[in-house]
Amino acid sequence: MPRTGGQILIDQLLINGVERAFCVPGESYLAALDALYEVRNRIELIVCRQEGGAAYMAEADGKMTGRPGICFATRGPGATNASVGVHVAFQDSTPMILFVGDVAREQRDREAFQEVDFRQMFAPLAKWVVRIDEAARIPELLSQAFHRAMSGRPGPVVVVLPEDMLTDEVDVDDAGKAMPMQAHPAPEAMQQLRAMIERSERPFMIVGGGTWDQQATRDIAAFAEAMNLPTGASFRCQSYFDNDHQLYAGDVGIGVNPKLAERIRDTDLLIAAGARLGEMTTSGYTLVTPPVPKQTLVHIHPGAEELGRVYQPTLAINAGMAEFCAAARALKPVDANSRRSWTENARAEYLQWTKEVQCVGPIQMAKVVRTIREATPPDTMICNGAGNFSSWFHVFHRYCFYRAQLAPTNGSMGYGVPAAVAAKLRYPERVVIAAAGDGDFLMNGQEFATAVQYGANIIVLVVNNGMYGTIRMHQERDYPGRVVGTDLHNPDFAAYARAFGGHGETVRTTAEFRPALERAMKAGKPAIIELPIDPEALTIRRTLSEIRGTR
């Protein structure tokens, strides 16, 4: 029977198992919204307060499910706002589809109201950009969009929807459900990998990237045990390997443990399992130097185009991580007794690095993080954006469950609150905490209203030092005393929470934090706990004054 383009579009979402979509409504895709009304009991539409927040939520949802997170935005300003989430999805290898309403076909190329050439705009940000000009091609092109978003190295796809196309009525068959396609490792390559590990005296593995799932994390841990491999996690992928495991050696990201950095430089066999080995994970391409590393490099990645792109590996394996990890687990163990001290020392250095440190002021952030571990269930999720505040959670928290950490590898501010909303909607039974700095929080703090509206009872920790702390840190180091553009005048964040109908508290000492956290968990509504910290506590190990004095 004839259907409108909007109806055909939403039917394809149903076929592909979409349960939830995030949006800011716009007149350019009203026909799709009307079709969503018809299936409102099957697809939950989460209406957000800004397209950047909606796109972050969709990206976080894609991270958690392994299938594309869905976002709708209107043309022009809506699409440009949403582009921040597309960039996160691209660098994080997250499956995501952004649907953008567009001007009517007859108005194109006249600089019509809010007209943008989305193919040019999104070309460097997305894995694929497609404009659907014929309603009859919606099933075909959406099938391709889902396949592209999930297969190989996952990523974001942008689908542009002319508003008049969505109201066209056509009779067309639906496509089937899209399934991700991943390469499997060749048996010969796996045997070569095993032989390389057996010969190695100082091997090290780094896990990261996309196409992981919970079973893959179990398989990679079993592989590490069989081969006695000390293992680190690439930037903001710490929940891929149980941090309490005796083989876990720490996160390989910003502010890496100097001893761990030296260990990676000294390894004679570096196994990069899924990680791109980007700037943050390689400390600006110094831990592993391109194009030919001094370490023997085994690079496993789902995207064939990534292998050999920056680094020339000794052994390249093109495979999805679930497929690789299953094959790795099946390998025969090696006798690794001769390098037991190498592995044990890696773990000892991690434990020493993560011992609590004192900071300036009445709130001790290391103890705050320890309190979270003690007072919340092991599967608690920590979501954060970007800023110096996040280093407290990267160093002192222990991520022991897959996707217990949701954070952007592209260092995007404002990510934590929207990601926490998506996480709480996906896992309502779990404790979900958004860790944010004061500048970071106010990038998308309006999505706290979305949390209240949909009963996503997140807990937001606002670490408030009255500045854009990361930039101030660089400023004090490179231009000491010449402070400009980094001071912030902030609201009462606890009152902010109450104004939206949430629970709000301000904690001024470390001892006050645990009772406040327990009250927030029992509040039955979204909560904000403000932690005003001394501006001198600019980093984990150095004060503002110490940084200023180093030049």
C-alpha positions as CSV (number, residue, x, y, z in Angstrom):
1,M,0.0,0.0,0.0
2,P,1.2,3.5,-0.6
3,R,3.0,5.2,2.3
4,T,4.5,8.6,2.8
5,G,8.2,9.0,2.8
6,G,8.0,9.7,6.5
7,Q,6.1,6.4,7.2
8,I,8.6,4.4,5.1
9,L,11.5,5.9,7.0
10,I,10.1,5.0,10.4
11,D,9.1,1.5,9.2
12,Q,12.8,1.0,8.4
13,L,13.8,2.0,11.9
14,L,11.3,-0.6,13.3
15,I,12.7,-3.3,11.0
16,N,16.2,-2.5,12.3
17,G,15.2,-2.8,15.9
18,V,15.3,0.8,16.9
19,E,13.7,1.3,20.3
20,R,14.7,4.9,21.0
21,A,15.5,8.1,19.1
22,F,16.7,11.5,20.3
23,C,15.7,14.7,18.7
24,V,15.0,18.4,18.8
25,P,11.8,18.8,16.7
26,G,11.9,20.8,13.5
27,E,9.4,21.8,10.8
28,S,11.7,20.3,8.1
29,Y,10.9,16.7,9.1
30,L,7.3,17.0,10.4
31,A,6.2,14.1,8.3
32,A,8.7,11.8,10.0
33,L,7.6,13.1,13.4
34,D,4.0,12.3,12.5
35,A,5.0,8.8,11.5
36,L,6.8,8.4,14.9
37,Y,3.5,9.3,16.5
38,E,1.9,6.2,15.0
39,V,4.6,4.0,16.6
40,R,5.0,5.9,19.8
41,N,4.5,2.7,21.8
42,R,7.4,1.0,20.0
43,I,9.9,3.8,19.5
44,E,10.5,6.1,22.4
45,L,11.2,9.6,21.2
46,I,13.4,11.6,23.7
47,V,13.0,15.3,23.1
48,C,16.1,17.2,24.1
49,R,16.9,20.9,24.7
50,Q,19.7,21.3,22.1
51,E,20.8,19.2,19.1
52,G,24.3,18.9,20.5
53,G,22.8,17.1,23.6
54,A,20.6,15.0,21.4
55,A,23.5,13.9,19.2
56,Y,25.7,13.1,22.3
57,M,22.8,10.9,23.6
58,A,22.5,9.1,20.3
59,E,26.3,8.5,20.2
60,A,26.3,7.2,23.8
61,D,23.4,4.9,23.0
62,G,25.3,3.5,20.0
63,K,28.3,2.9,22.2
64,M,26.3,0.9,24.6
65,T,24.3,-1.2,22.1
66,G,26.6,-1.7,19.2
67,R,23.8,-0.7,16.8
68,P,23.4,2.9,15.5
69,G,22.2,5.5,17.9
70,I,19.5,7.5,16.2
71,C,19.2,11.3,16.2
72,F,16.9,13.7,14.4
73,A,17.7,17.3,13.8
74,T,16.3,20.1,11.6
75,R,18.2,21.8,8.8
76,G,20.7,24.6,9.2
77,P,21.2,25.5,12.9
78,G,19.9,22.2,14.0
79,A,22.4,20.2,11.9
80,T,25.3,22.4,12.8
81,N,24.5,22.0,16.5
82,A,24.3,18.2,16.1
83,S,27.6,18.0,14.2
84,V,29.5,17.9,17.6
85,G,28.0,14.5,18.3
86,V,28.9,13.3,14.8
87,H,32.5,14.2,15.4
88,V,32.6,12.2,18.6
89,A,31.1,9.2,16.9
90,F,33.7,9.4,14.1
91,Q,36.7,9.5,16.4
92,D,35.2,7.0,18.8
93,S,34.2,4.6,16.1
94,T,30.6,4.6,17.2
95,P,27.7,3.5,15.0
96,M,25.2,6.4,14.7
97,I,22.7,7.8,12.2
98,L,21.9,11.5,12.2
99,F,18.7,12.3,10.2
100,V,18.7,15.9,9.0
101,G,15.6,17.6,7.6
102,D,16.4,19.7,4.5
103,V,14.8,22.3,2.3
104,A,12.3,21.2,-0.3
105,R,13.9,19.9,-3.5
106,E,12.5,22.7,-5.7
107,Q,14.1,25.3,-3.3
108,R,17.6,23.8,-3.4
109,D,20.6,25.9,-4.4
110,R,18.8,29.2,-3.8
111,E,20.2,29.7,-0.3
112,A,16.7,28.9,1.0
113,F,15.8,29.4,4.6
114,Q,18.5,27.5,6.7
115,E,19.8,25.8,3.6
116,V,23.2,24.1,3.9
117,D,25.0,21.7,1.6
118,F,25.2,18.9,4.0
119,R,27.3,16.7,1.8
120,Q,30.1,19.2,1.9
121,M,29.5,20.1,5.6
122,F,29.6,16.5,6.9
123,A,32.0,15.0,4.4
124,P,35.1,15.1,6.8
125,L,33.0,14.3,9.9
126,A,30.9,11.3,8.9
127,K,31.6,7.9,7.4
128,W,28.9,8.5,4.7
129,V,26.5,11.3,3.8
130,V,23.5,10.6,1.7
131,R,20.6,12.7,0.5
132,I,17.4,10.8,-0.3
133,D,15.6,12.6,-3.1
134,E,13.1,9.8,-4.0
135,A,10.9,8.2,-1.3
136,A,11.0,4.9,-3.2
137,R,14.7,4.6,-2.4
138,I,14.3,5.0,1.4
139,P,14.5,1.3,2.1
140,E,17.5,0.7,-0.1
141,L,19.5,3.7,1.2
142,L,18.6,3.2,4.9
143,S,19.7,-0.4,4.7
144,Q,23.0,0.9,3.3
145,A,23.2,3.5,6.1
146,F,22.7,0.9,8.8
147,H,25.3,-1.4,7.2
148,R,27.8,1.3,6.8
149,A,27.4,2.6,10.3
150,M,28.0,-0.9,11.8
151,S,30.4,-2.6,9.4
152,G,34.2,-2.5,9.4
153,R,35.3,0.4,11.5
154,P,31.9,1.7,12.8
155,G,31.0,5.3,12.6
156,P,28.4,8.0,12.0
157,V,26.2,8.2,8.9
158,V,24.3,11.4,8.0
159,V,21.0,11.0,6.1
160,V,19.5,14.2,4.6
161,L,15.7,14.3,4.2
162,P,14.2,16.9,1.9
163,E,10.9,17.9,3.6
164,D,8.8,17.5,0.5
165,M,10.2,14.0,-0.2
166,L,8.9,12.9,3.3
167,T,5.3,13.7,2.2
168,D,5.5,11.9,-1.2
169,E,3.4,8.8,-1.3
170,V,4.8,5.7,-3.0
171,D,4.4,1.9,-3.0
172,V,7.7,0.2,-2.2
173,D,8.8,-2.9,-0.5
174,D,10.8,-2.7,2.8
175,A,14.4,-3.9,3.1
176,G,15.4,-6.5,5.7
177,K,17.2,-5.9,9.0
178,A,20.8,-4.8,8.5
179,M,23.5,-6.9,10.1
180,P,27.0,-5.8,10.8
181,M,29.7,-7.4,8.7
182,Q,33.2,-7.9,10.2
183,A,36.3,-9.6,8.9
184,H,37.6,-12.6,10.8
185,P,41.3,-13.1,11.5
186,A,43.1,-15.7,9.3
187,P,44.2,-18.8,11.2
188,E,47.7,-18.3,9.9
189,A,47.9,-14.8,11.3
190,M,46.7,-16.0,14.7
191,Q,49.4,-18.7,14.8
192,Q,52.0,-16.1,13.8
193,L,50.8,-13.9,16.6
194,R,51.1,-16.7,19.1
195,A,54.7,-17.5,17.9
196,M,55.6,-13.8,18.3
197,I,54.3,-13.8,21.9
198,E,56.1,-17.0,22.7
199,R,59.4,-15.4,21.5
200,S,58.8,-12.1,23.3
201,E,60.5,-11.1,26.5
202,R,58.7,-7.9,27.1
203,P,55.2,-7.9,25.4
204,F,52.5,-5.4,26.1
205,M,48.9,-5.2,24.8
206,I,46.7,-2.0,24.4
207,V,42.9,-2.5,24.0
208,G,40.6,0.2,22.5
209,G,38.6,1.3,19.5
210,G,35.2,0.0,18.4
211,T,33.3,-3.3,17.7
212,W,33.7,-4.6,21.3
213,D,31.0,-6.2,23.4
214,Q,30.9,-7.8,26.8
215,Q,31.9,-11.3,25.5
216,A,34.9,-9.8,23.7
217,T,36.2,-8.3,27.0
218,R,35.9,-11.7,28.6
219,D,37.7,-13.3,25.7
220,I,40.5,-10.8,25.6
221,A,41.1,-11.2,29.4
222,A,41.3,-15.0,28.9
223,F,43.8,-14.5,26.0
224,A,45.9,-12.2,28.2
225,E,45.9,-14.8,31.0
226,A,46.9,-17.6,28.6
227,M,49.8,-15.5,27.2
228,N,50.6,-13.6,30.5
229,L,50.2,-10.3,28.8
230,P,50.3,-7.0,30.8
231,T,47.4,-4.9,29.3
232,G,46.6,-1.3,29.2
233,A,43.6,0.6,27.8
234,S,43.7,3.3,25.2
235,F,42.4,6.8,26.0
236,R,39.0,6.5,27.6
237,C,38.5,2.8,26.9
238,Q,39.3,1.8,30.5
239,S,36.3,-0.4,30.9
240,Y,37.4,-2.9,28.2
241,F,39.6,-4.7,30.6
242,D,38.8,-5.2,34.3
243,N,40.8,-2.7,36.2
244,D,41.0,-5.1,39.2
245,H,42.6,-7.8,37.1
246,Q,46.2,-8.7,37.9
247,L,47.2,-8.1,34.3
248,Y,45.8,-4.6,34.1
249,A,48.6,-2.0,33.9
250,G,46.7,1.3,33.5
251,D,45.2,3.7,31.0
252,V,47.4,4.9,28.2
253,G,46.0,8.4,27.7
254,I,46.5,12.0,28.8
255,G,48.8,12.2,31.8
256,V,50.0,8.6,31.4
257,N,51.9,7.1,34.3
258,P,55.6,7.8,33.3
259,K,56.6,4.3,34.2
260,L,53.9,2.9,32.0
261,A,55.0,5.2,29.2
262,E,58.6,3.9,29.6
263,R,57.3,0.3,29.6
264,I,55.5,0.8,26.3
265,R,58.6,2.4,24.8
266,D,60.7,-0.6,26.0
267,T,58.4,-3.4,25.0
268,D,59.7,-5.7,22.3
269,L,56.2,-6.7,21.2
270,L,53.3,-4.2,21.2
271,I,49.9,-5.6,20.5
272,A,47.3,-2.9,19.6
273,A,43.9,-4.7,19.8
274,G,41.4,-2.3,18.3
275,A,43.1,0.9,19.2
276,R,44.0,3.3,16.4
277,L,47.0,4.5,18.3
278,G,46.0,8.1,18.0
279,E,47.6,11.2,19.4
280,M,46.2,10.8,22.9
281,T,47.1,7.1,23.3
282,T,50.7,7.6,22.0
283,S,51.4,10.9,23.9
284,G,51.6,12.8,20.7
285,Y,53.1,10.0,18.6
286,T,56.1,9.7,20.9
287,L,55.4,6.3,22.7
288,V,55.1,4.7,19.3
289,T,56.8,6.7,16.5
290,P,55.6,6.6,12.9
291,P,55.9,5.4,10.4
292,V,57.9,2.3,11.5
293,P,57.9,1.8,15.3
294,K,60.9,0.6,17.1
295,Q,58.7,-1.9,18.8
296,T,57.5,-4.9,16.9
297,L,53.9,-3.9,16.3
298,V,50.9,-6.2,15.9
299,H,48.0,-4.1,14.9
300,I,44.5,-5.5,14.9
301,H,41.7,-3.3,13.6
302,P,38.3,-3.7,12.0
303,G,39.0,-1.0,9.4
304,A,41.4,-2.2,6.7
305,E,42.0,1.5,5.8
306,E,43.5,2.1,9.3
307,L,46.1,-0.7,9.0
308,G,49.3,0.9,7.8
309,R,47.8,4.4,7.7
310,V,50.0,5.9,10.4
311,Y,52.1,2.9,11.6
312,Q,53.5,0.1,9.5
313,P,53.0,-3.0,11.6
314,T,55.0,-6.2,11.5
315,L,51.7,-8.1,11.6
316,A,48.4,-6.5,10.5
317,I,45.2,-8.3,11.3
318,N,42.0,-6.9,9.8
319,A,39.2,-8.2,12.0
320,G,36.3,-7.1,14.2
321,M,37.3,-7.1,17.8
322,A,34.6,-9.7,18.8
323,E,35.9,-11.9,16.1
324,F,39.5,-11.4,17.0
325,C,39.0,-11.9,20.7
326,A,37.2,-15.2,20.2
327,A,40.0,-16.5,18.0
328,A,42.7,-15.2,20.4
329,R,41.0,-17.0,23.3
330,A,41.2,-20.3,21.4
331,L,45.0,-20.1,21.0
332,K,47.1,-22.6,22.9
333,P,48.7,-20.9,25.9
334,V,52.5,-20.2,25.9
335,D,55.0,-20.8,28.6
336,A,55.6,-17.3,30.0
337,N,57.2,-18.1,33.3
338,S,60.5,-16.4,32.2
339,R,58.8,-13.0,32.1
340,R,56.6,-13.2,35.1
341,S,58.5,-10.3,36.7
342,W,57.7,-8.1,33.7
343,T,54.0,-8.6,34.2
344,E,54.1,-8.3,38.0
345,N,56.1,-5.1,37.8
346,A,53.6,-3.6,35.4
347,R,50.8,-4.2,37.8
348,A,52.8,-3.0,40.8
349,E,53.5,0.3,39.0
350,Y,49.8,0.7,38.3
351,L,48.9,0.2,41.9
352,Q,51.6,2.6,43.1
353,W,50.5,5.3,40.5
354,T,46.8,5.1,41.6
355,K,47.5,5.4,45.4
356,E,45.5,8.3,46.8
357,V,47.2,11.7,46.8
358,Q,46.4,14.9,48.7
359,C,45.2,18.0,47.0
360,V,44.8,21.6,48.2
361,G,41.6,22.4,50.0
362,P,38.9,20.8,52.2
363,I,37.6,18.5,49.4
364,Q,40.0,15.6,48.6
365,M,39.0,14.4,45.1
366,A,40.9,11.1,45.3
367,K,38.8,10.3,48.4
368,V,35.6,11.4,46.7
369,V,36.4,8.9,43.9
370,R,37.1,6.2,46.4
371,T,33.8,6.9,48.2
372,I,32.0,6.4,44.9
373,R,33.6,2.9,44.6
374,E,32.7,2.1,48.1
375,A,29.1,3.4,48.2
376,T,27.9,2.4,44.7
377,P,27.4,-1.0,43.0
378,P,30.3,-2.4,40.9
379,D,28.4,-1.8,37.7
380,T,28.0,1.9,38.3
381,M,28.5,3.9,35.1
382,I,30.7,7.0,35.1
383,C,30.1,9.5,32.2
384,N,32.3,12.5,31.6
385,G,33.2,15.1,29.1
386,A,36.5,16.9,29.1
387,G,38.6,18.9,31.6
388,N,41.2,18.4,34.2
389,F,38.5,17.2,36.6
390,S,38.2,14.0,34.6
391,S,41.8,12.9,35.5
392,W,40.6,12.2,39.0
393,F,38.2,9.6,37.6
394,H,40.6,8.2,35.0
395,V,43.3,7.6,37.6
396,F,41.5,6.7,40.8
397,H,38.3,5.0,39.7
398,R,38.3,1.3,38.8
399,Y,36.2,0.3,35.8
400,C,35.4,-3.4,36.2
401,F,32.4,-3.8,33.8
402,Y,32.2,-3.3,30.1
403,R,31.0,0.3,29.2
404,A,31.1,1.3,32.9
405,Q,32.9,4.3,31.4
406,L,31.3,6.6,28.8
407,A,33.7,9.4,27.7
408,P,34.6,10.9,24.3
409,T,38.0,10.1,22.9
410,N,37.9,13.3,20.9
411,G,38.0,15.3,24.2
412,S,34.6,17.0,23.6
413,M,33.3,19.1,26.5
414,G,29.6,18.8,27.5
415,Y,29.4,15.1,26.8
416,G,28.9,13.8,30.3
417,V,25.3,14.9,31.2
418,P,23.7,13.8,27.8
419,A,25.6,10.5,27.9
420,A,24.4,9.9,31.4
421,V,20.8,10.5,30.4
422,A,21.2,8.0,27.5
423,A,22.8,5.5,29.9
424,K,20.1,5.8,32.5
425,L,17.4,5.3,29.9
426,R,19.2,2.2,28.6
427,Y,20.0,0.8,32.0
428,P,17.5,2.2,34.5
429,E,18.5,-0.3,37.2
430,R,22.2,0.9,37.3
431,V,23.6,3.9,39.1
432,V,24.7,6.5,36.5
433,I,27.0,9.3,37.5
434,A,27.9,12.3,35.2
435,A,31.2,13.7,36.3
436,A,31.6,17.3,35.1
437,G,33.7,20.4,35.6
438,D,31.9,23.7,36.0
439,G,32.7,24.8,32.4
440,D,32.0,21.3,31.1
441,F,28.6,21.0,32.8
442,L,27.3,24.3,31.4
443,M,28.0,23.3,27.9
444,N,25.0,20.9,28.0
445,G,23.6,21.5,31.5
446,Q,20.2,22.1,30.0
447,E,19.8,18.4,29.3
448,F,19.3,18.0,33.1
449,A,15.8,19.2,32.1
450,T,15.6,16.2,29.8
451,A,16.6,13.9,32.6
452,V,13.8,15.3,34.8
453,Q,11.3,15.0,32.0
454,Y,11.9,11.4,31.3
455,G,12.7,10.2,34.8
456,A,16.4,9.5,34.1
457,N,17.6,9.7,37.6
458,I,21.2,10.5,37.0
459,I,23.6,12.0,39.6
460,V,25.7,14.8,38.3
461,L,28.9,15.8,40.2
462,V,29.9,19.3,39.3
463,V,33.6,19.8,40.2
464,N,33.6,23.6,40.5
465,N,36.9,25.6,40.5
466,G,35.6,28.7,38.7
467,M,37.6,28.3,35.6
468,Y,38.3,26.5,32.4
469,G,40.9,24.5,34.2
470,T,42.7,22.7,31.4
471,I,43.3,25.9,29.4
472,R,44.3,27.7,32.6
473,M,46.9,24.9,33.2
474,H,48.4,25.4,29.8
475,Q,48.2,29.2,30.2
476,E,50.1,29.1,33.5
477,R,52.7,26.8,32.1
478,D,53.3,28.7,28.8
479,Y,52.3,32.3,29.8
480,P,52.6,32.4,33.6
481,G,50.5,35.1,35.3
482,R,48.9,36.3,32.1
483,V,45.4,35.0,32.8
484,V,42.8,35.8,30.2
485,G,39.7,34.1,28.9
486,T,39.6,31.3,31.5
487,D,37.8,32.7,34.5
488,L,34.2,31.7,35.1
489,H,31.4,33.2,37.2
490,N,29.1,30.3,38.0
491,P,25.5,29.9,39.3
492,D,24.5,28.0,42.4
493,F,24.5,24.5,40.9
494,A,22.4,23.0,43.7
495,A,19.8,25.6,43.2
496,Y,20.0,25.0,39.4
497,A,19.0,21.3,40.0
498,R,16.1,22.3,42.2
499,A,14.9,24.8,39.7
500,F,14.4,22.0,37.2
501,G,12.6,19.8,39.7
502,G,15.7,17.8,40.7
503,H,17.6,17.2,43.9
504,G,20.5,19.6,44.6
505,E,23.2,19.8,47.3
506,T,26.5,21.5,47.8
507,V,29.3,19.6,49.5
508,R,32.1,21.7,51.1
509,T,34.2,19.0,52.8
510,T,35.2,15.4,51.9
511,A,33.3,14.1,54.9
512,E,30.0,15.6,53.6
513,F,30.3,13.8,50.3
514,R,29.2,10.2,51.2
515,P,25.9,11.3,52.9
516,A,25.1,13.6,50.0
517,L,25.8,10.8,47.5
518,E,23.5,8.4,49.5
519,R,20.8,11.0,49.6
520,A,21.1,11.6,45.9
521,M,20.8,7.8,45.2
522,K,17.6,7.7,47.3
523,A,16.1,10.9,46.0
524,G,14.0,9.3,43.2
525,K,14.8,12.2,40.9
526,P,17.9,13.5,39.0
527,A,20.4,15.1,41.3
528,I,23.3,17.5,41.2
529,I,26.0,17.6,43.8
530,E,28.3,20.6,43.6
531,L,31.8,20.2,44.8
532,P,33.6,23.6,45.1
533,I,37.3,22.8,45.0
534,D,40.3,25.1,45.6
535,P,41.5,26.6,42.4
536,E,45.0,25.7,43.4
537,A,44.0,22.0,43.0
538,L,44.4,22.3,39.3
539,T,45.8,18.8,38.5
540,I,46.2,15.6,40.4
541,R,49.8,16.1,41.4
542,R,50.6,19.8,40.9
543,T,49.1,23.0,42.1
544,L,48.3,26.0,40.0
545,S,51.2,27.9,41.7
546,E,53.6,25.0,41.0
547,I,52.7,24.9,37.4
548,R,53.2,28.7,37.1
549,G,56.6,28.4,38.6
550,T,57.9,25.9,36.2
551,R,58.6,28.2,33.3
